[in-house]
Amino acid sequence: MGLHFIDGNQAVAMGALYGGCRFFASYPITPASSLLAAMLETLPAAGGTVLQGEDEIASIGYCLGASMAGMKVMTATSGPGISLYSENISFAIAGEIPIVIVNIMRQGPSTGSATRGADSDVQFMRWGCSGGLPVIVLAPADVSDCFTLTVHAFNLAERFRCPVFIASNKEIGMTSQTLDLERVEKPPIVDRTLHESGPFLPFQVNPGEDVPAFLPIGGPTLVRQTSSTHGPEGYITTDPSEIQAGVERLQRKIEANIESFSYLDLEERKGARTLIVAYGITAGAARAAGTELFERHNIPVSLLVLKTLWPVPEQVLLSAAEGLERILVVEMNLGQYVQEVRRVLCNQRVDFYGKMSGQLIAPREIIEEVLGG
């Protein structure tokens, strides 16, 4: 049967298996623990390995080791665990180690409310590493997205050799919906590029490229790995020009390619003067609000659901907002992504509605904001 009644965490597990994940490690934390359980149910039967680490730091460390050995890897946690992941996220960026990190966000700050959802970590996922270099963050809005964006996440991690976050939410991760596996989008699988011939330098890139070819640690060819500034051969360097070229490449390989992975849903209504921008679980409320505004109040409103949050898909925002009078950004926090929208759409009116009380934003609240504007 193609129909499955599953929650978002189970859909992520299915997407990971389809995307080639063969190693998973995490430490239990609400609301990510059920993803660990789902991986335990599915991955060993497919020849994969699942570990419960002694803590979050060990768990992501296991994943990085397995990735350096050539496996596709994933870990999962929530806000407090992302804090503990921070140093190893920086290591993955500097060492160009592919990893998918599922952040099922909950109410913050700190331990917050373990059983309440919020989009608390939107800025933290982007900036919670030393050096400030970019990562990729994808945001599912429903169970179907959880499957498809997980496959995309593995493809992007392999393609760019970098950490990729799935910015889920307690309400998405633990709410069940029907998933039709026969109809859900299944992106073609991408594997990292392997070094084929000639001398191997672990961080050497070909002319016109920004991602080095890969060989696994532990194979017949010596592979050097370091988290310190290094040259193409993997030796630590203090040469300013070599350091500058290295960090610019790490930035460029992701930011220069954002248009190739700017995932979104755009619902444009003729005559609209307002654009609602939403992501994650709030997208459903925004979609319902747009329908009611049009059908009951005869007010056409367009809707942009962002599924790529970082790097910011600037061209998507500029195109969707062109010619409109008002942009309303709706978030389950006190205003994190709205600052990016204001930066990009600096010549347009950008308003914000959000809350971080542990309650979902209801369609009526968005309707009131539109009508009151």
C-alpha positions as CSV (number, residue, x, y, z in Angstrom):
1,M,0.0,0.0,0.0
2,G,1.2,3.5,-0.8
3,L,-0.8,5.1,2.0
4,H,0.7,5.6,5.4
5,F,-0.7,7.4,8.4
6,I,2.5,8.6,10.1
7,D,3.9,11.6,11.9
8,G,6.7,13.9,10.6
9,N,9.4,12.1,12.5
10,Q,8.5,8.8,10.9
11,A,8.4,10.5,7.5
12,V,11.9,11.9,8.0
13,A,13.1,8.3,8.9
14,M,11.5,7.0,5.6
15,G,13.0,9.8,3.6
16,A,16.4,9.2,5.2
17,L,16.3,5.5,4.3
18,Y,15.3,6.4,0.7
19,G,18.0,9.0,0.5
20,G,20.7,6.4,1.4
21,C,21.3,7.0,5.1
22,R,23.1,4.1,6.6
23,F,24.2,5.6,10.0
24,F,22.2,7.4,12.6
25,A,23.2,8.4,16.1
26,S,21.4,10.6,18.6
27,Y,20.6,11.1,22.3
28,P,17.0,11.0,23.4
29,I,15.3,14.4,23.7
30,T,11.7,15.4,23.4
31,P,10.4,15.9,20.7
32,A,13.1,14.1,18.7
33,S,13.1,10.8,20.6
34,S,10.5,9.2,18.3
35,L,12.8,9.7,15.3
36,L,15.5,7.7,17.1
37,A,12.8,5.0,17.7
38,A,11.8,5.1,14.0
39,M,15.4,4.7,12.9
40,L,15.8,1.8,15.2
41,E,12.8,0.1,13.6
42,T,13.9,0.7,10.0
43,L,17.6,1.2,9.5
44,P,19.2,-2.0,10.9
45,A,17.0,-4.1,8.6
46,A,18.4,-2.1,5.6
47,G,22.0,-2.9,6.7
48,G,22.5,0.4,8.6
49,T,23.6,1.2,12.1
50,V,21.8,3.1,14.8
51,L,23.5,4.2,18.0
52,Q,22.2,6.0,21.1
53,G,25.2,8.1,22.2
54,E,26.0,8.7,25.8
55,D,25.2,12.4,25.1
56,E,24.6,14.8,22.2
57,I,28.3,15.6,21.7
58,A,29.2,11.9,21.3
59,S,26.2,11.3,19.0
60,I,27.2,13.9,16.4
61,G,30.8,12.9,16.8
62,Y,29.9,9.3,15.9
63,C,28.1,10.6,12.8
64,L,31.0,12.7,11.6
65,G,33.4,9.7,12.0
66,A,31.0,7.5,10.0
67,S,30.7,10.2,7.3
68,M,34.4,10.5,7.0
69,A,34.5,6.8,6.4
70,G,32.1,7.3,3.5
71,M,28.6,6.7,4.9
72,K,25.5,8.9,4.6
73,V,24.7,10.0,8.1
74,M,22.0,11.7,10.1
75,T,21.4,12.8,13.7
76,A,18.4,14.4,15.4
77,T,17.9,16.6,18.4
78,S,16.1,19.7,19.6
79,G,17.2,23.2,20.8
80,P,19.3,22.2,23.8
81,G,21.0,19.5,21.8
82,I,21.8,21.9,19.0
83,S,23.7,24.0,21.6
84,L,25.9,21.0,22.4
85,Y,26.3,20.1,18.7
86,S,27.8,23.6,18.0
87,E,31.5,22.7,18.0
88,N,31.1,19.6,15.9
89,I,28.9,21.6,13.4
90,S,31.9,23.9,13.0
91,F,34.1,20.9,12.5
92,A,31.8,19.6,9.8
93,I,31.9,23.0,8.0
94,A,35.7,23.3,8.2
95,G,36.4,19.6,7.4
96,E,33.7,19.5,4.7
97,I,32.0,16.5,6.2
98,P,28.5,15.7,4.9
99,I,25.8,15.4,7.7
100,V,22.1,15.8,8.0
101,I,21.0,17.3,11.3
102,V,17.3,17.1,12.1
103,N,16.2,19.9,14.6
104,I,12.7,19.2,15.9
105,M,12.3,22.6,17.5
106,R,10.5,23.3,20.7
107,Q,9.7,26.2,23.0
108,G,12.8,28.0,24.2
109,P,14.9,29.4,25.6
110,S,17.1,26.8,27.3
111,T,15.1,23.7,28.2
112,G,11.9,25.7,27.7
113,S,8.8,23.6,27.3
114,A,9.7,20.1,26.0
115,T,6.2,19.3,24.8
116,R,5.4,22.7,23.2
117,G,6.5,23.7,19.7
118,A,8.1,26.9,18.5
119,D,10.4,28.0,15.8
120,S,13.0,29.0,18.4
121,D,16.3,28.1,16.6
122,V,15.9,29.7,13.2
123,Q,18.8,32.1,13.6
124,F,20.8,29.7,15.8
125,M,21.0,27.1,13.1
126,R,22.6,29.6,10.8
127,W,24.9,31.4,13.2
128,G,25.5,28.8,15.9
129,C,29.0,27.9,14.8
130,S,32.4,29.5,15.0
131,G,33.5,31.5,11.9
132,G,30.0,32.4,10.7
133,L,30.2,30.3,7.5
134,P,27.0,29.3,5.8
135,V,25.0,26.1,6.3
136,I,21.9,24.9,4.5
137,V,18.5,24.9,6.4
138,L,15.4,23.3,4.9
139,A,12.0,23.7,6.6
140,P,9.2,21.2,6.1
141,A,5.6,22.3,6.4
142,D,3.9,18.9,6.6
143,V,4.5,15.2,6.6
144,S,5.0,15.0,2.8
145,D,7.7,17.7,3.1
146,C,9.4,15.7,5.8
147,F,9.9,12.9,3.4
148,T,10.9,14.9,0.3
149,L,13.1,17.5,2.0
150,T,15.0,14.8,3.9
151,V,15.9,13.3,0.6
152,H,16.9,16.8,-0.7
153,A,18.9,17.3,2.5
154,F,21.0,14.2,1.9
155,N,21.5,15.2,-1.7
156,L,22.7,18.6,-0.7
157,A,25.0,17.4,2.1
158,E,26.6,15.0,-0.4
159,R,26.8,17.6,-3.3
160,F,28.3,20.4,-1.2
161,R,30.0,18.3,1.5
162,C,28.5,20.4,4.4
163,P,26.0,20.2,7.2
164,V,22.3,20.4,6.2
165,F,19.6,21.1,8.8
166,I,16.0,20.0,8.6
167,A,14.2,22.6,10.6
168,S,11.2,20.7,11.8
169,N,9.0,21.5,14.8
170,K,7.3,19.6,17.6
171,E,3.9,20.0,15.9
172,I,5.2,18.7,12.6
173,G,7.3,15.9,14.1
174,M,4.6,14.5,16.3
175,T,1.4,15.1,14.3
176,S,0.2,12.3,12.0
177,Q,-1.0,12.8,8.5
178,T,-1.6,10.6,5.5
179,L,1.5,10.1,3.3
180,D,1.0,8.6,-0.2
181,L,4.4,7.1,-1.0
182,E,3.3,6.4,-4.6
183,R,2.6,10.1,-5.2
184,V,5.1,11.9,-3.0
185,E,8.0,13.6,-4.7
186,K,11.1,11.5,-4.8
187,P,14.2,13.4,-5.9
188,P,16.9,11.5,-7.7
189,I,19.6,10.4,-5.3
190,V,22.9,12.2,-5.3
191,D,26.2,10.8,-4.0
192,R,29.4,12.6,-3.2
193,T,32.0,12.9,-5.9
194,L,34.8,10.4,-5.5
195,H,38.4,11.0,-6.4
196,E,39.3,8.7,-9.3
197,S,42.9,9.0,-10.4
198,G,46.2,10.8,-9.8
199,P,47.6,12.2,-6.5
200,F,45.0,12.8,-3.9
201,L,44.9,16.1,-2.0
202,P,41.9,16.0,0.4
203,F,40.9,19.6,-0.1
204,Q,42.0,20.2,-3.6
205,V,39.3,21.5,-6.0
206,N,39.3,21.3,-9.8
207,P,39.4,24.6,-11.8
208,G,35.9,26.1,-11.9
209,E,34.7,24.0,-9.0
210,D,34.4,24.6,-5.2
211,V,33.8,21.1,-3.7
212,P,36.7,18.7,-3.4
213,A,36.4,15.1,-4.4
214,F,36.2,12.6,-1.6
215,L,38.0,9.5,-0.4
216,P,37.1,7.7,2.8
217,I,39.4,7.6,5.9
218,G,40.6,4.1,6.5
219,G,41.0,3.2,2.8
220,P,44.2,2.4,0.9
221,T,44.9,6.1,0.3
222,L,46.1,8.4,3.1
223,V,43.4,11.0,3.9
224,R,44.2,13.9,6.2
225,Q,41.5,15.6,8.1
226,T,41.7,18.7,10.3
227,S,39.4,21.3,11.8
228,S,42.1,24.0,11.7
229,T,42.8,26.3,8.7
230,H,44.5,24.2,6.1
231,G,45.6,24.1,2.5
232,P,44.6,21.7,-0.2
233,E,46.8,18.9,1.1
234,G,45.2,19.0,4.6
235,Y,48.2,20.4,6.5
236,I,47.5,23.3,8.9
237,T,48.4,26.6,7.4
238,T,48.9,30.2,8.8
239,D,49.4,31.7,5.3
240,P,46.9,34.6,5.1
241,S,46.2,34.3,1.4
242,E,45.6,30.5,1.7
243,I,43.3,31.0,4.7
244,Q,41.3,33.7,2.9
245,A,40.9,31.6,-0.2
246,G,39.8,28.6,1.8
247,V,37.0,30.4,3.8
248,E,35.8,32.2,0.7
249,R,35.5,28.9,-1.1
250,L,33.5,27.4,1.8
251,Q,31.1,30.4,1.6
252,R,30.9,30.5,-2.2
253,K,30.2,26.8,-2.7
254,I,26.9,27.2,-0.9
255,E,25.8,30.8,-1.4
256,A,26.5,30.9,-5.1
257,N,24.2,27.9,-5.7
258,I,21.2,29.0,-3.6
259,E,18.9,29.2,-6.6
260,S,19.4,25.5,-7.3
261,F,17.8,24.6,-4.0
262,S,15.4,27.4,-3.3
263,Y,12.3,25.2,-2.4
264,L,9.0,26.9,-1.9
265,D,5.3,27.0,-2.5
266,L,3.8,30.2,-4.0
267,E,0.1,30.9,-4.2
268,E,-0.5,34.1,-6.1
269,R,-4.0,35.6,-6.2
270,K,-4.9,38.2,-8.8
271,G,-5.4,41.6,-7.3
272,A,-3.5,40.8,-4.1
273,R,-1.9,43.8,-2.4
274,T,-0.5,41.7,0.6
275,L,1.9,38.8,0.6
276,I,2.0,36.5,3.6
277,V,5.4,34.9,4.2
278,A,5.4,31.8,6.4
279,Y,7.4,28.5,6.9
280,G,7.0,25.3,8.9
281,I,3.9,24.5,10.8
282,T,2.6,28.1,10.4
283,A,2.2,27.6,6.7
284,G,-1.0,25.6,7.1
285,A,-2.6,28.4,9.2
286,A,-1.5,31.0,6.6
287,R,-2.9,29.0,3.8
288,A,-6.3,28.6,5.6
289,A,-6.3,32.3,6.4
290,G,-5.7,33.2,2.7
291,T,-8.6,31.0,1.6
292,E,-11.0,32.5,4.2
293,L,-9.9,36.1,3.4
294,F,-10.7,35.5,-0.3
295,E,-13.9,33.5,0.1
296,R,-15.5,35.4,3.0
297,H,-14.1,38.8,2.8
298,N,-13.3,39.1,-0.9
299,I,-9.7,40.1,-0.1
300,P,-7.1,38.4,-2.3
301,V,-3.9,37.7,-0.5
302,S,-0.9,35.9,-1.9
303,L,1.1,33.3,0.1
304,L,4.8,32.4,0.0
305,V,5.8,29.3,2.0
306,L,9.6,29.1,2.3
307,K,11.1,25.7,2.5
308,T,14.7,26.9,2.1
309,L,15.5,29.2,5.0
310,W,19.3,29.4,4.7
311,P,21.0,30.7,2.7
312,V,18.2,33.3,2.3
313,P,16.6,32.8,-1.1
314,E,16.7,36.5,-1.9
315,Q,15.5,36.2,-5.5
316,V,12.5,34.2,-4.4
317,L,11.5,37.0,-1.9
318,L,12.1,39.8,-4.4
319,S,10.1,38.1,-7.1
320,A,7.2,37.1,-4.9
321,A,6.9,40.6,-3.3
322,E,7.3,42.6,-6.5
323,G,4.5,45.2,-6.9
324,L,2.9,44.4,-3.6
325,E,2.1,47.0,-0.9
326,R,2.5,45.0,2.3
327,I,4.5,41.9,3.3
328,L,3.3,40.1,6.5
329,V,5.8,37.6,8.0
330,V,4.3,35.1,10.4
331,E,6.5,33.1,12.7
332,M,6.2,31.0,15.9
333,N,8.8,33.2,17.6
334,L,9.4,36.8,18.6
335,G,10.7,37.7,15.1
336,Q,13.8,36.0,13.7
337,Y,13.4,35.4,10.0
338,V,11.5,38.7,9.5
339,Q,14.8,40.5,9.9
340,E,16.1,38.7,6.8
341,V,12.9,39.6,4.9
342,R,13.3,43.3,5.9
343,R,16.9,43.2,4.8
344,V,16.1,41.9,1.4
345,L,12.9,43.9,0.9
346,C,14.3,47.1,2.3
347,N,12.2,49.3,0.1
348,Q,8.9,47.7,1.0
349,R,6.6,47.6,4.0
350,V,7.4,44.4,6.0
351,D,5.2,43.7,9.1
352,F,5.5,40.9,11.6
353,Y,3.1,38.8,13.6
354,G,4.4,36.1,15.9
355,K,4.2,34.5,19.3
356,M,6.2,32.0,21.3
357,S,3.8,30.8,23.9
358,G,3.7,27.1,23.1
359,Q,0.5,27.6,21.2
360,L,0.0,27.3,17.4
361,I,-0.8,30.5,15.5
362,A,-4.4,30.2,14.4
363,P,-5.8,31.3,11.0
364,R,-8.1,33.8,12.7
365,E,-5.0,35.6,14.2
366,I,-3.5,36.0,10.7
367,I,-6.8,37.2,9.3
368,E,-7.0,39.8,12.0
369,E,-3.5,41.0,11.2
370,V,-4.4,41.3,7.5
371,L,-7.7,43.1,8.2
372,G,-6.1,45.4,10.8
373,G,-3.3,46.4,8.5
